[in-house]
Structures are given as C-alpha cells and as structure tokens.
Amino acid sequence: MTDPVVAGVTHDSRRVRPGDLFAALPGAHLHGVTRAAEAVAAGAVAVLTDVAGAGRDAGALGVPVLVVPDPRRELGPVAAAVHGHPGRDLVLLGVTGTNGKTTTTYLIDAALRRLGRTTGLVGTVVTRVGDRSWRSAMTTPDAPDLQALLATMRREAAEVVTMECSSHALGQHRLGGLRFDVVAFTNLTREHLDHHGTMEEYFAAKARLFTPELARAGIVVVDDPWGRRLAAQARIPIVTLAGGATGAAEDADADWRVLGEPGDDAFVLSGPAGDLPLRTPLPGEHNRIDTAVAALALLRLGFPPRRVVDALEGPVAVPGRMQSLDLGPGAPTAVVDFAHTPDAVAATAGALRRRTTGRLVVTVSAGGDRDRGKRGPIGEAAVRSGAEVLVLTDDHPRTEDPAAIRADVMRGIRAACAAVRAAGGTPPLVVEVAEGRRRALDVALAAAGPTGTVAFLGLGPDRHQHIGPRGHLVPFVETDEIRAAWARISAGAAEAPAQAS
C-alpha cells in the first residue's frame, strides 16, 4: 500500500472530500470508526484512529490506518501539517475566560485595524478576514476547520488573528498545532459545569492555554481567585492586571492597574510603561477591564503606548454586548446584552443602573439542559443589581419545561428579595411572563417609561431560540423583536385617544 497524498482533514464523514484524512474519534455513544467505510467511499485516503477503532475491522478499509493513543489530541497538529502550518505565518492572539472574550477580541481587532493591520477574527458571533465576515457556528472551530480557516486567512493576506479560546476547545485540544504570541485570561465564574463537571475541571481547561505548548506570553486579570491562581501557576511569562472586581485596584498585587472613578468610561491604565489614559466604548467596569486587556495585548506586540491609546479610541460595536437600540422619541433606552451568568448579569445591570435616571427594568432568564446550579444565582444577581422591575422569561429552554426553569430562577429571586427586605430595603417588582419571550419584551418596555432603561439579557446576538427537541430552532432576533414590540406599544398608545373620543 503506497503512502497517499492528503489534501484535507475532517472527522465528519458527511464532509469528506476526495483526498481527505478521516479522523475516526471515540464518541460518547458511537465510535467514529463506524463511519470510516462511508468516509473511504466518499474519497478519504487514510484514517486516523485509536486502538479501539483500529480493532473494529479498520484493517479492511483498503487505506492506511494511523493508530495513536489519543487521536483528538493529534488532530490539530496533523491538520496544521496538512495545511502548511498557517499559524506560523500569522501573529496569533487568544482570549479565554467566562465573560469578556467576545468584547475583548472585538476591541483588539478594531485597534489593530486602526493601526493599519489586515486582521482575522474568530469568535462566538462572527468570523472575519479583512472586510469579509460570516456568522460563526461555534466559538472556537474544531481543529481541522480552524487550521483550514487560518490557511484561508493567510492566503487573503491577514497579518494578525485574534481568537476566542473556549474551555470546550481547550479541553478537546482544538488548538493543537498552534502557538499563540499573546494569550489573555479575563475571569472565571460558574458556567459550563454541565460539560466540565466541576470548577476545578473548568479552570484546568482554561489553564492549558498558559503553557509553552500553546503560547509564548500571557496577560492575566487577577480580580478573582482563579485569576490569581493562574498567575501563580502559568508556565509562560505573564503580566497581571487588577481593577474592577476587586474594588481595590490601587492596593492589588499586580503589574498593571485600572484606576479611576468607578462607572466612568474614562480610566487610567497604570503600570511599567506609565499611565495610559483610556476610554471604554461600552459602559461598565467589566468593559474597562476588557479595554485594558486589549491595551496590554497591543503593548505586548510592541506598539508604543501613545499609538495604543489612539488605536483604542472611538466606537466599537459588539453585537449583543451592551448593544443600544434607538427606538425613537418617547421610548426607553433599550440595551441588548448576552449576559447569562450571575456575574455577567450583575455587571451589566449594575452598569446600566448607574447610567439610568429613571426606572431600570431587567429581563431574567436561564437556559435549559445546562447547569441548573447557576439559575438561582442569576435571579439573586438580578435582584441585587438595583433594578426596579424584573421580568422573568425564557431564553433557550431546549428540551426542558420552561416553567421548571423559571421556577429555579424564581427561587433565587425570592431569596434575594427576602434578604433585601430583611435589610430594610425595597426589593424590585417581579413579573413572571409565561407566554413566551415575545410577550415579555412588551411587558418590559411598557414598564420602563420614557426615562427608563430596559436591559434585555440572555440571548444577545442569537438569532433563534432553542425550544423543544435537540436542534429545533425557532427564529427570534432580539433586536428585531424589541423594535417590533415598541411598534406595537406605540400603535396601542396612538389608538387609545381615538377610541376614547
């Protein structure tokens, strides 16, 4: 049997093209080798698998079978080799953390463009190379798709690629075959425990990015215990950043600090290179941290401080992240944000509370078929945000009963409301909307008043709701639905005087 020439790599038998290497990976229910014959029939010229796969008649496939202990771990390096190691010809920046990945990558990408670089962007919302972009299927693509994408970016003359690095991707070795020039860690809060099981496992996945196999240098925000732990154990040179969550940035043990009046967009990033006067384009302490991380990444790439400050000036639109909608005269301020963890809900709603002169209304929801343990804390965080009205609704129920999900969130809301009363405070008005999210938008907008703000949390840039069986998607674009809801409310208000007359 002669050695074949491999033109591509995939682990999906439905996507095999002639000349591909098919990776037969072990799965939760089926081993990929059960699809190997199908892949060979479609043109696969070789199969990569493990000992278990090789023992299941793989020898009868008529093509070379490569057997390794962990084929998923080898998939990235193999795909990189097939595509000519595109990562070696690009400057690679990676951002990981529970919250802030998307915003930070957008900030870095926008700054690099202002600095005259041709860029690539890989993340949750969009994938972009130069001026061409398309919606992403997942935060960090599988290794074969990622290496093929980077090869495309190289062909299209990209110089710098900024990438969101999810814990799923790190745990599944999707970044194998790459070595980032700079990586950053924003924070770690409760999320994805349905996948990782424990916070320890979740942290371990994130920490893999800060090893010499995957990165040359790093930036670590030390505002939470996980960040401080990562800073202590990182196996690459790092700089640390403090501010925001600690509430005591000036006293924090960090290389760089965010200084300034809490809540202000303008702040100072103070550290070894001096004081950099910066301004976040998005409100909130968490967005000041994201802007500071972006500045440190640019400094690490060698850009002078003055050019970094200038490059980070100006608006940056991040879909579904503190995205404001202009609904016209007499309308409340409407803000769409992807916040779907307790910390993100607290940060987003708290930032809007400081900027709202009227009533703050917050939609509260949680996803189905995911970590149930964060639902109550989401409700508690919403109560403690300072909102006057909470509208409890649905986002992605998936296969769960939406009423059961709302009940889990409501338990946290009630507990927090009781604590507020016990402390002598006034808890928010809570409205549960069981008729679906579309009706909840009407309720939230009507409750705000013209000087109020509505924080629509949970869906962010998503274009569907997952309702019912796996893969069942119901079209729902939050920004479009909010505009339609305000149009209904406005039409109703205009009709009322005519009916009265």
PAPA-831873 format. One record per residue (C-alpha): z, x, y. Coordinates in nm, 3 decimals, m for minus. Each point is the difference from the previous one (the first is absolute). Last residue first. Layout:
# PAPA-831873
[[Z,X,Y]]
...
//
This chain:
# PAPA-831873
[[2.160,m6.321,6.008]]
[[0.226,0.143,m0.269]]
[[m0.297,0.072,m0.227]]
[[m0.169,0.199,0.276]]
[[0.321,0.190,0.071]]
[[0.035,0.097,m0.372]]
[[m0.361,0.106,m0.056]]
[[0.030,0.327,0.188]]
[[0.318,0.099,m0.183]]
[[m0.162,m0.073,m0.337]]
[[m0.303,0.207,0.087]]
[[0.222,0.289,0.102]]
[[0.196,m0.017,m0.326]]
[[m0.318,m0.014,m0.208]]
[[m0.153,0.291,0.195]]
[[0.324,0.193,m0.046]]
[[m0.025,m0.047,m0.377]]
[[m0.366,0.110,m0.003]]
[[0.090,0.317,0.188]]
[[0.283,0.066,m0.244]]
[[m0.231,m0.063,m0.299]]
[[m0.254,0.251,0.127]]
[[0.266,0.270,0.044]]
[[0.157,m0.078,m0.338]]
[[m0.323,0.016,m0.201]]
[[0.051,m0.230,m0.297]]
[[m0.252,m0.036,m0.283]]
[[0.179,m0.103,m0.321]]
[[m0.006,0.270,m0.267]]
[[0.053,m0.055,m0.372]]
[[0.010,0.349,m0.154]]
[[0.300,m0.073,m0.219]]
[[0.067,m0.372,m0.020]]
[[0.145,m0.196,0.292]]
[[m0.005,0.085,0.369]]
[[m0.095,0.347,0.124]]
[[m0.067,m0.063,0.369]]
[[m0.316,0.146,0.143]]
[[m0.127,0.210,0.291]]
[[0.291,0.239,0.023]]
[[0.029,0.179,0.336]]
[[0.368,m0.087,0.056]]
[[0.118,m0.236,m0.272]]
[[0.377,0.035,0.035]]
[[0.108,m0.071,0.356]]
[[m0.129,m0.233,0.270]]
[[0.222,0.092,0.293]]
[[m0.016,m0.284,0.253]]
[[0.092,0.080,0.358]]
[[0.130,m0.234,0.268]]
[[m0.086,m0.061,0.364]]
[[m0.240,m0.289,m0.074]]
[[0.226,m0.165,m0.258]]
[[0.092,0.150,m0.334]]
[[0.064,m0.302,m0.225]]
[[m0.357,m0.134,0.011]]
[[m0.137,0.337,m0.109]]
[[0.238,0.023,m0.295]]
[[m0.057,m0.356,m0.122]]
[[m0.379,0.027,0.017]]
[[0.008,0.333,m0.184]]
[[0.224,m0.152,m0.267]]
[[m0.259,m0.272,m0.068]]
[[m0.256,0.266,m0.089]]
[[0.261,0.184,m0.209]]
[[0.051,m0.281,m0.248]]
[[0.158,m0.345,m0.001]]
[[0.351,0.123,m0.086]]
[[0.095,0.103,0.353]]
[[0.365,0.102,0.028]]
[[0.131,m0.007,0.356]]
[[0.298,0.218,0.094]]
[[0.156,m0.017,0.347]]
[[0.144,0.341,0.069]]
[[0.368,0.090,m0.030]]
[[0.234,m0.029,0.298]]
[[0.272,0.264,0.012]]
[[0.376,m0.010,m0.045]]
[[0.015,0.268,m0.270]]
[[0.051,m0.266,m0.267]]
[[m0.309,m0.179,0.132]]
[[m0.212,0.315,m0.039]]
[[0.136,0.056,m0.351]]
[[m0.084,m0.357,m0.099]]
[[m0.354,0.045,0.135]]
[[m0.035,0.320,m0.206]]
[[0.103,m0.175,m0.321]]
[[m0.225,m0.295,0.074]]
[[m0.304,0.220,0.066]]
[[0.059,0.205,m0.314]]
[[0.020,m0.313,m0.212]]
[[m0.309,m0.133,0.178]]
[[m0.207,0.297,m0.121]]
[[0.077,m0.083,m0.363]]
[[m0.063,m0.371,0.064]]
[[m0.334,0.083,0.160]]
[[m0.104,0.181,m0.317]]
[[0.106,m0.293,m0.216]]
[[m0.193,m0.244,0.221]]
[[m0.312,0.214,m0.029]]
[[0.008,m0.034,m0.382]]
[[m0.117,0.335,m0.133]]
[[m0.350,0.092,m0.118]]
[[m0.110,0.158,0.328]]
[[0.231,m0.121,0.276]]
[[m0.186,0.214,0.258]]
[[0.123,m0.103,0.349]]
[[0.226,m0.304,0.006]]
[[0.219,m0.158,0.272]]
[[0.340,0.018,0.169]]
[[m0.032,m0.052,0.375]]
[[0.283,0.178,0.178]]
[[0.093,m0.102,0.355]]
[[0.215,0.170,0.263]]
[[m0.091,0.350,m0.116]]
[[0.261,0.272,0.056]]
[[m0.112,0.221,m0.289]]
[[0.319,m0.069,m0.197]]
[[m0.136,m0.323,m0.147]]
[[m0.330,0.165,m0.099]]
[[0.181,0.290,m0.167]]
[[0.212,m0.240,m0.206]]
[[m0.308,m0.187,m0.121]]
[[m0.171,0.324,m0.100]]
[[0.326,0.109,m0.168]]
[[m0.011,m0.316,m0.217]]
[[m0.356,0.068,m0.111]]
[[0.044,0.372,m0.074]]
[[0.148,m0.047,m0.347]]
[[m0.289,m0.213,m0.121]]
[[m0.225,0.306,m0.034]]
[[m0.350,m0.137,m0.048]]
[[m0.160,m0.288,m0.191]]
[[0.013,m0.210,0.317]]
[[m0.010,0.128,0.355]]
[[0.256,m0.063,0.273]]
[[0.006,m0.210,0.316]]
[[0.152,m0.029,0.348]]
[[m0.185,m0.113,0.312]]
[[0.175,0.109,0.317]]
[[0.043,m0.195,0.324]]
[[0.130,0.177,0.309]]
[[0.082,m0.228,0.293]]
[[m0.057,0.111,0.355]]
[[0.023,0.336,0.175]]
[[m0.148,0.190,m0.294]]
[[m0.032,0.378,0.004]]
[[0.336,0.091,m0.155]]
[[m0.044,m0.272,m0.264]]
[[m0.343,0.141,m0.086]]
[[0.150,0.335,m0.099]]
[[0.269,m0.171,m0.207]]
[[m0.258,m0.213,m0.181]]
[[m0.202,0.307,m0.098]]
[[0.291,0.224,m0.096]]
[[0.200,m0.265,m0.187]]
[[m0.303,m0.127,m0.191]]
[[m0.102,0.358,m0.084]]
[[0.348,0.083,m0.126]]
[[0.021,m0.311,m0.217]]
[[m0.349,0.055,m0.148]]
[[m0.311,m0.208,0.067]]
[[m0.103,0.100,0.353]]
[[m0.381,m0.038,0.011]]
[[0.008,m0.102,0.366]]
[[m0.178,m0.269,0.200]]
[[0.119,m0.061,0.357]]
[[m0.048,m0.321,0.198]]
[[0.123,m0.025,0.360]]
[[0.052,m0.364,0.080]]
[[m0.287,m0.209,0.131]]
[[m0.018,m0.159,0.344]]
[[m0.327,0.171,0.089]]
[[m0.197,0.159,m0.284]]
[[0.071,0.094,m0.361]]
[[m0.020,0.375,0.055]]
[[0.105,0.154,m0.332]]
[[0.221,0.305,m0.035]]
[[m0.016,0.224,m0.308]]
[[0.336,0.166,m0.061]]
[[m0.157,0.136,m0.320]]
[[m0.246,m0.245,m0.156]]
[[m0.305,0.205,0.097]]
[[0.100,0.320,0.182]]
[[m0.151,0.010,0.348]]
[[0.069,0.329,0.175]]
[[0.026,m0.003,0.376]]
[[0.006,0.314,0.213]]
[[0.174,0.335,m0.002]]
[[0.044,0.180,m0.333]]
[[m0.279,0.248,0.075]]
[[0.149,0.088,0.339]]
[[0.339,0.088,m0.148]]
[[m0.163,0.202,m0.278]]
[[m0.221,0.184,0.252]]
[[0.308,0.101,0.198]]
[[0.180,0.115,m0.316]]
[[m0.283,0.231,m0.112]]
[[m0.181,m0.104,m0.322]]
[[0.079,0.225,m0.295]]
[[m0.015,m0.238,m0.296]]
[[0.381,m0.002,0.000]]
[[m0.006,m0.127,0.359]]
[[m0.224,m0.287,m0.109]]
[[0.239,m0.094,m0.280]]
[[0.295,0.022,0.239]]
[[m0.169,m0.240,0.242]]
[[m0.073,m0.251,m0.277]]
[[0.364,0.016,m0.110]]
[[0.107,m0.069,0.360]]
[[m0.230,m0.303,0.018]]
[[0.147,m0.134,m0.326]]
[[0.352,0.053,0.136]]
[[m0.087,m0.185,0.320]]
[[m0.145,m0.274,m0.221]]
[[0.331,m0.038,m0.180]]
[[0.179,m0.034,0.335]]
[[m0.215,m0.298,0.088]]
[[m0.309,m0.089,0.198]]
[[m0.348,0.131,m0.085]]
[[m0.200,0.250,0.208]]
[[0.290,0.247,m0.018]]
[[0.033,0.225,0.302]]
[[0.056,0.374,m0.002]]
[[0.150,0.262,0.231]]
[[0.016,0.321,m0.211]]
[[0.307,0.213,0.059]]
[[m0.019,0.359,m0.121]]
[[m0.183,0.159,m0.293]]
[[0.322,0.045,m0.197]]
[[0.106,m0.362,0.040]]
[[0.015,m0.308,0.219]]
[[m0.225,m0.301,m0.034]]
[[0.064,m0.195,0.318]]
[[m0.036,m0.374,0.030]]
[[m0.213,m0.268,0.162]]
[[m0.030,m0.336,m0.178]]
[[0.356,m0.082,0.096]]
[[0.214,m0.183,m0.255]]
[[0.273,0.260,m0.018]]
[[0.009,0.213,0.316]]
[[m0.126,0.347,m0.077]]
[[0.008,0.279,m0.254]]
[[m0.184,0.042,m0.330]]
[[0.121,0.322,m0.158]]
[[m0.163,0.301,m0.165]]
[[0.145,0.274,m0.221]]
[[0.271,m0.227,m0.135]]
[[0.377,m0.015,m0.038]]
[[0.061,m0.319,0.196]]
[[0.217,0.007,0.312]]
[[m0.270,m0.092,0.253]]
[[m0.156,m0.246,m0.243]]
[[0.312,m0.211,m0.024]]
[[m0.120,m0.353,m0.072]]
[[m0.073,0.115,m0.352]]
[[m0.292,m0.239,m0.037]]
[[m0.181,0.108,0.313]]
[[0.006,0.377,0.011]]
[[m0.022,0.305,m0.218]]
[[m0.292,0.218,m0.107]]
[[m0.004,0.284,m0.252]]
[[m0.246,0.286,m0.043]]
[[m0.111,0.102,m0.347]]
[[m0.107,0.304,m0.204]]
[[m0.067,m0.110,m0.361]]
[[0.233,m0.061,m0.294]]
[[0.183,m0.290,0.161]]
[[0.360,m0.026,m0.129]]
[[0.210,m0.011,0.316]]
[[m0.258,m0.183,0.211]]
[[m0.039,m0.255,m0.277]]
[[0.373,m0.068,m0.001]]
[[0.005,m0.045,0.376]]
[[m0.293,m0.238,m0.026]]
[[0.171,m0.196,m0.276]]
[[0.321,m0.024,0.201]]
[[m0.184,m0.167,0.291]]
[[m0.100,0.127,0.344]]
[[m0.123,0.332,m0.135]]
[[m0.372,m0.038,0.071]]
[[m0.172,0.272,m0.202]]
[[m0.311,0.194,0.105]]
[[m0.174,0.216,m0.259]]
[[m0.196,0.314,m0.081]]
[[m0.240,0.129,m0.268]]
[[m0.032,m0.307,m0.220]]
[[m0.077,m0.132,m0.350]]
[[0.085,0.279,m0.246]]
[[0.235,0.157,0.254]]
[[0.233,m0.300,m0.023]]
[[0.083,m0.255,0.266]]
[[m0.228,m0.275,m0.134]]
[[0.211,m0.022,m0.314]]
[[0.291,m0.118,0.218]]
[[m0.156,m0.345,0.036]]
[[0.001,m0.059,m0.376]]
[[0.356,0.131,m0.032]]
[[0.112,m0.237,0.276]]
[[m0.130,m0.304,m0.187]]
[[0.156,0.127,m0.322]]
[[0.337,0.040,0.171]]
[[m0.039,m0.337,0.174]]
[[m0.019,m0.158,m0.343]]
[[m0.251,m0.191,m0.213]]
[[m0.314,0.164,0.135]]
[[m0.237,m0.299,m0.024]]
[[0.222,m0.302,0.068]]
[[0.197,0.239,0.218]]
[[m0.300,0.006,0.235]]
[[0.213,m0.012,0.316]]
[[0.352,0.083,0.119]]
[[m0.017,0.253,0.281]]
[[m0.141,0.351,0.028]]
[[m0.109,0.153,0.329]]
[[m0.286,0.176,0.182]]
[[m0.099,0.292,m0.227]]
[[m0.287,0.218,0.120]]
[[m0.258,0.228,m0.164]]
[[m0.199,0.284,0.152]]
[[m0.280,0.216,m0.144]]
[[m0.025,m0.219,m0.308]]
[[m0.090,0.145,m0.338]]
[[m0.219,m0.219,m0.216]]
[[m0.088,0.017,m0.373]]
[[0.265,m0.257,m0.090]]
[[0.044,m0.265,0.268]]
[[m0.026,m0.290,m0.246]]
[[0.289,0.146,m0.202]]
[[0.127,m0.345,m0.106]]
[[0.342,0.042,0.163]]
[[m0.159,0.135,0.316]]
[[m0.249,m0.285,0.020]]
[[0.267,m0.262,m0.065]]
[[0.223,0.164,0.263]]
[[m0.280,m0.043,0.252]]
[[m0.169,0.286,0.184]]
[[m0.169,m0.128,0.316]]
[[m0.279,0.239,0.092]]
[[m0.128,0.186,0.304]]
[[m0.326,0.188,m0.052]]
[[m0.116,0.278,0.234]]
[[m0.349,0.153,0.033]]
[[m0.233,m0.282,m0.098]]
[[m0.361,0.111,m0.022]]
[[m0.146,m0.300,m0.184]]
[[m0.040,0.203,m0.317]]
[[0.368,0.096,0.015]]
[[0.099,m0.363,0.043]]
[[m0.210,m0.093,m0.303]]
[[0.170,0.272,m0.208]]
[[0.335,m0.133,0.122]]
[[m0.096,m0.345,m0.126]]
[[m0.106,0.137,m0.339]]
[[0.334,0.180,m0.027]]
[[0.188,m0.317,0.091]]
[[m0.201,m0.218,m0.239]]
[[0.069,0.235,m0.292]]
[[0.371,0.033,0.094]]
[[0.077,m0.368,0.049]]
[[m0.006,m0.109,0.364]]
[[0.305,0.021,0.230]]
[[0.092,m0.318,0.188]]
[[m0.213,m0.232,m0.212]]
[[m0.333,m0.184,0.028]]
[[m0.061,0.126,0.352]]
[[m0.211,m0.191,0.249]]
[[m0.304,0.189,0.132]]
[[m0.070,0.254,0.273]]
[[m0.287,0.197,0.153]]
[[0.056,0.177,0.332]]
[[0.094,0.335,m0.154]]
[[0.129,m0.074,m0.347]]
[[0.230,m0.297,m0.033]]
[[0.203,m0.174,m0.267]]
[[0.182,m0.306,0.124]]
[[0.328,m0.189,m0.034]]
[[0.217,0.185,m0.251]]
[[m0.123,0.351,0.060]]
[[m0.264,0.271,0.008]]
[[m0.130,0.128,0.333]]
[[m0.278,0.257,0.052]]
[[m0.056,0.190,0.321]]
[[m0.256,0.172,0.216]]
[[0.207,0.200,0.247]]
[[m0.038,m0.012,0.377]]
[[0.365,0.008,0.100]]
[[m0.021,m0.370,0.083]]
[[m0.110,m0.052,m0.361]]
[[0.299,0.200,m0.120]]
[[0.230,m0.219,0.208]]
[[m0.143,m0.320,m0.147]]
[[0.039,0.136,m0.355]]
[[0.358,0.110,0.057]]
[[0.100,m0.336,0.148]]
[[m0.177,m0.192,m0.276]]
[[0.173,0.213,m0.265]]
[[0.339,m0.062,0.160]]
[[m0.053,m0.376,0.023]]
[[m0.108,m0.028,m0.363]]
[[0.282,0.211,m0.142]]
[[0.277,m0.151,0.213]]
[[0.219,m0.161,m0.261]]
[[0.088,0.102,m0.356]]
[[m0.094,0.364,0.043]]
[[m0.304,0.225,m0.047]]
[[m0.252,0.159,0.236]]
[[m0.266,0.252,m0.103]]
[[m0.220,0.227,0.212]]
[[m0.297,0.181,m0.151]]
[[m0.228,0.248,0.180]]
[[m0.324,m0.021,m0.196]]
[[m0.209,0.252,m0.196]]
[[0.261,0.055,m0.273]]
[[0.038,m0.375,m0.041]]
[[m0.362,m0.027,m0.113]]
[[0.068,0.188,m0.326]]
[[m0.358,0.003,m0.127]]
[[m0.020,m0.366,m0.101]]
[[0.043,0.067,m0.373]]
[[0.280,0.249,0.072]]
[[0.193,m0.252,0.208]]
[[m0.044,m0.264,m0.269]]
[[0.146,0.239,m0.259]]
[[0.288,0.098,0.230]]
[[0.078,m0.366,0.066]]
[[m0.028,m0.120,m0.361]]
[[0.224,0.271,m0.144]]
[[0.327,m0.185,0.069]]
[[m0.147,m0.324,m0.135]]
[[m0.117,0.183,m0.312]]
[[0.356,0.101,m0.097]]
[[0.019,0.206,m0.321]]
[[m0.370,0.096,0.005]]
[[m0.288,m0.084,m0.235]]
[[m0.362,0.041,0.111]]
[[m0.242,m0.203,m0.212]]
[[m0.362,0.117,m0.013]]
[[m0.249,m0.282,m0.066]]
[[m0.105,m0.177,m0.322]]
[[0.277,m0.261,0.022]]
[[0.113,0.046,m0.359]]
[[0.263,0.259,0.088]]
[[0.179,m0.253,0.218]]
[[0.091,m0.193,m0.315]]
[[0.353,m0.073,0.127]]
[[0.168,0.339,m0.037]]
[[m0.155,0.137,0.316]]
[[0.163,m0.277,0.199]]
[[0.348,0.082,m0.127]]
[[m0.058,0.370,0.062]]
[[m0.106,m0.063,0.360]]
[[m0.337,m0.083,0.154]]
[[m0.305,0.135,0.182]]
[[m0.334,m0.128,m0.129]]
[[m0.346,0.152,0.044]]
[[m0.360,m0.100,0.079]]
[[0.068,m0.353,0.125]]
[[m0.326,m0.191,0.012]]
[[0.080,m0.371,m0.028]]
[[0.017,0.023,m0.381]]
[[0.251,0.282,0.042]]
[[0.218,m0.223,0.217]]
[[m0.012,m0.287,m0.252]]
[[0.095,0.242,m0.275]]
[[0.288,0.124,0.215]]
[[0.143,m0.343,0.079]]
[[0.269,0.007,m0.272]]
[[0.064,0.357,0.115]]
[[0.156,m0.148,0.312]]
[[0.316,m0.081,m0.192]]
[[0.114,m0.358,0.037]]
[[0.321,m0.167,0.120]]
[[0.175,0.234,0.244]]
[[m0.292,0.239,0.002]]
[[m0.091,0.338,m0.149]]
[[m0.305,0.148,0.171]]
[[m0.352,0.034,m0.134]]
[[m0.166,0.204,0.276]]
[[m0.377,m0.043,m0.020]]
[[m0.206,0.296,0.120]]
[[m0.312,m0.131,0.168]]
[[m0.361,0.104,m0.058]]
[[m0.143,m0.353,m0.007]]
[[0.225,m0.229,0.203]]
[[0.331,m0.145,m0.110]]
[[0.148,m0.268,0.227]]
[[0.088,m0.260,m0.263]]
[[0.165,0.268,m0.215]]
[[0.253,0.064,0.276]]
[[0.155,0.347,m0.033]]
[[m0.272,0.165,0.205]]
[[m0.152,0.344,0.056]]
[[m0.340,0.113,0.126]]
[[m0.299,0.226,m0.063]]
[[0.110,0.178,m0.318]]
[[m0.253,0.235,m0.161]]
[[0.046,m0.013,m0.375]]
[[0.114,0.286,m0.226]]
[[m0.214,0.002,m0.311]]
[[0.111,m0.158,m0.330]]
//
